[in-house]
Each structure stands twice: as C-alpha cells, then as structure tokens.
Amino acid sequence: MATINFTVPDMACSACAETITQAVQTLDAAATVDADPTSKAVAVTTTETAERIAAAITNAGYTIQ
C-alpha cells in the first residue's frame, strides 16, 4: 500500500470530507482516507493508482491541485 496526497481546494466542510472519503472507499473499500477541510489536504493509503483515486475524487465533484 502507498499513501497518495492531494490538495482539494474546494473541500470546504466535514460533509465534503465525508463525500470524498466515500468516493474513494467505493473504489477501494480497504483504503484509509484522511480528508482535512481546514488544510484542504487529502491523504489516501491504498493499493489503487493515484490516477484512479484522483478520478474518484473528481467524479464526486471536487477539484484536485
């Protein structure tokens, strides 16, 4: 497993963080997601590729930097 870090500038609240967590865990149920709306940081520990995790987050309606 690897930890992948993203900045999600439009993650504004805990509900946003939960939506991102659910989107990632739909792709990889075993993933560990740490989404912090204050710092706009998302850290995902997963066996999936960064591209697939990024796609799950953007498909949930969020922008990745």
C-alpha positions as CSV (number, residue, x, y, z in Angstrom):
1,M,0.0,0.0,0.0
2,A,1.1,3.5,-0.7
3,T,0.0,6.9,0.6
4,I,-1.1,9.4,-2.0
5,N,-1.5,13.1,-1.1
6,F,-3.8,15.5,-2.9
7,T,-4.8,19.1,-2.3
8,V,-8.6,19.7,-2.8
9,P,-9.2,23.4,-2.7
10,D,-13.0,23.2,-2.9
11,M,-13.3,20.8,0.1
12,A,-15.0,23.3,2.5
13,C,-16.5,21.3,5.3
14,S,-16.8,17.9,7.1
15,A,-19.6,16.9,4.7
16,C,-17.2,17.5,1.8
17,A,-14.6,15.4,3.5
18,E,-17.1,12.6,4.1
19,T,-18.2,12.7,0.4
20,I,-14.5,12.4,-0.7
21,T,-14.0,9.5,1.8
22,Q,-17.0,7.6,0.5
23,A,-16.0,8.2,-3.2
24,V,-12.5,6.8,-2.5
25,Q,-13.8,3.8,-0.5
26,T,-16.3,3.0,-3.2
27,L,-13.3,2.4,-5.4
28,D,-11.2,0.7,-2.7
29,A,-13.1,-0.4,0.4
30,A,-9.8,-1.0,2.3
31,A,-8.5,2.5,1.7
32,T,-7.7,4.7,4.6
33,V,-8.7,8.3,3.9
34,D,-7.6,11.4,5.9
35,A,-9.5,14.4,4.5
36,D,-9.0,17.7,6.3
37,P,-11.2,20.6,5.2
38,T,-9.1,23.2,7.1
39,S,-5.9,22.4,5.3
40,K,-7.6,21.2,2.1
41,A,-5.4,18.1,2.3
42,V,-6.4,14.5,1.4
43,A,-4.1,11.6,2.2
44,V,-5.2,8.2,0.9
45,T,-3.5,4.9,1.8
46,T,-4.5,2.5,-0.9
47,T,-3.4,-0.2,-3.4
48,E,-5.1,1.8,-6.2
49,T,-3.2,4.1,-8.6
50,A,-3.1,7.9,-8.0
51,E,-4.9,8.4,-11.3
52,R,-7.9,6.2,-10.2
53,I,-8.1,7.8,-6.8
54,A,-8.0,11.3,-8.4
55,A,-10.7,10.2,-10.8
56,A,-12.9,9.1,-7.9
57,I,-12.5,12.4,-6.2
58,T,-13.1,14.5,-9.3
59,N,-16.2,12.3,-10.2
60,A,-17.5,13.2,-6.8
61,G,-17.4,16.9,-7.9
62,Y,-14.1,18.1,-6.4
63,T,-11.1,19.7,-8.0
64,I,-7.6,18.4,-7.4
65,Q,-4.5,20.5,-7.5
